[in-house]
């Protein structure tokens, strides 16, 4: 039996060696046998066929302690604080003892430091640029049915931001025995090279946690 590697929040990155999941409403519609063909003809972005619909908070169809590795990139920041804790717990449960969970999130510390540096120069757009960079708040309140549906179903906004220290604490609280800051392609398990992109580590926190 081949080893199991789980990639959630995968977007369009879906290497065949990994089990790839995404919770995008677009993917869910694309997978619907009745309207899937219509959706495919209308959208510019089509998920690869090997991407399955799956929500890490509700739980993925992966047996406990069956995965060698779990990966997510720029996904956890789109969850509320409590949902993120659940997602980390579910990631832990999927892994075999000794398995690795690698994750990348935008770095709140970097964004906050840049904001404070802008304030030193009395940049009148410092706060606006900060809010735009961290994808918090709205420049304009969603209006109409389309805006309400997009706000309810979409997940493009960030719901919670993390730095290295707070996220490390959550991983340790979930039961991981060791957590280290990591960089692109530096894992002992080379399977992660298949799902990582170097640019995703820019202004971000990468962590590797071992069960």
N, C-alpha and C positions, 0 to 999 in steps of 0.2 A: 504493500500500500504506500502511495506517495505521501510525502510530508505535507502538512497543511499550513498554509500561510494566508492570513486574512488581511485584506486591505479595505477599510471602510471610509466613506466620504471620498471615493476614488475619482469622481468626475469622469473624465474621458481617458484617464490613465488606467489601463486594465491589462497588464501583462498576463499571458496565458498560464504562467506558473503560479499565479496567485488567485485566490477566491476574492472577487471584487464586488463590493456592495456600495450602493448610494441611495440616499433617501430623497432624491430630487423628485418633486411632483411631475416634472417633465418625463423622467424615466418611467414613472408609474403609468402615465398615460401612454407612453411609447410601447410598454409591455402589454397593454390592453388589446386583445385580439380584435375587438370590434372597431376601435378608433385608431389603433396603432398605425395603420397605413396612411390615414389622413394626417396624423401628427407628423409622421416622417416626411410627408410631402410639403408640410408647411414650415418646418423648422430648419434652421441652418446648422444647428448642433444636434448630432445624433449620437447617442450612447452606443458603444460597442456592444455586440450581442452577448458577450460574456460578462457583462455587468448585471448583477441581480439587484432587485429592489430590496433594501434592508435598512432598518433603523436601529442603530447601536443602542439607543436608549431603551427601546422596547425589547431588544435582544435579537441577535442574529441566529440563524439555524446552524449553529456550530456547537458540537458537544463540548462540555466542560473538559478542560485539561487535554485538549486534542491538538492544539495549534503550536507549531514551533515558533512562529512569529506573528505579530500583529502590527499594523502600520496605519497611521492616519496623518494627513498633512493639511494644515489650515482648515480644520474641521471642528475641533473642540470649542473654538471661540464663537462659533455659531450656535452654541447651546447655552441655556441658562446655567447658573452656578450649580443648582441641584441636579439638573440633567447631566451636566458634565461629570459630576461625581458618580452618577449611575453608569455613564459610559465608561469611565475608568474602571469601575468595578466589574463591568461586563467584559472588558478587555482582559482584565486579570483572570477572570474565571475561564476564559477560552484557552489560556496558555497552559502548556505543560510546565511542570517545575523546571526551572532553568531556561524557559522560553523568554524571548525578548519582545518588548513593546517599544517601538520607536514612534515618536510623534513630533510634529512641528506646529508651533502657533506663533502668530505675530507677537513681538516682544513689547510689552507695555512699557518697560523701563526705557527702551530706545526711543519710543514715541514721546514719553514724558520728558526725557532728557532734551530731545530736540525742541520740544515746546518751551522748556525753561530757557534754553539758549536763545530762542527767538524773543522771549520776553526781555532778556538782557539788552537786546538791541531795540527794544520798544516797537517791535513789529506789531502793527495794529491788526494783522491777520493771524497772529499766533494761535489764538484759540480756535478760530475757524479752520485753519489748516490742521490743527491737532484733531478736531472732531472728524474732519474728512479723512484723515490718515488712518484713524482707528475705526472708521465706519460705525460710529455711534451717532444717534440722533438722526433727524431728517431735515434736509434743507427746505422741503415743502411737505406738508401733511398729505398723506395719500388721499385722493379724492375719487369719488365715483365707484362703481362696481369693480372696475378693473383694478383700481388702486387698492380697494379693500381686499380683493382676492389675492393680489400680489403680496400685500402686507401679511395676510393670514397664512398663505401657503408657501410663500417664498422664504428663503433663508440666507439672503445675501448680506444682511446686516449682522454685525457682531453683537452678541448678547452679553458676553463677559470677556474681560481681557486678563491675560496672565503674564507673570514674569517668571524667571527661572526658579525663584525661591518658593513662591506660592504653589506653583505646579509640582515642584519636587515634593513638597509637603503632602499634597493630595495623593501622589503616587505611593509614597511611603505609608500613608494612612490606609490606602487600599490593600496593602500587604506586600508590595514589592520589596525585595530585600536589599536592592541597591539601585541607585539612580545616578546617572552622570550626564553632564552636558555633552552633546555630540555634534558632529559636523557631517557634512556630506560624505557618504560612502566610507565611513570609518568603523563600521560594525564588523565584528568578527564573523558574523553570519552574512555572507556575500549575497544572499537572496535579496537583501534590502536594496541593493544597487538597482534592481529592476524596477523599483517603485519610487525611488528618490530622484528629485531634480535639484541641482545645485542652487538655482536661483531662488528656490523656495526657502532657503536658509538665510537669505538676505533680510536684515532687520527682524529676525525671528529667533525664537528659542527652540532648539532641537534637543530632545532628551531621549535617552535610552534607559529603560527600566527592565530589570531582570526579576523574574518570579522565583 
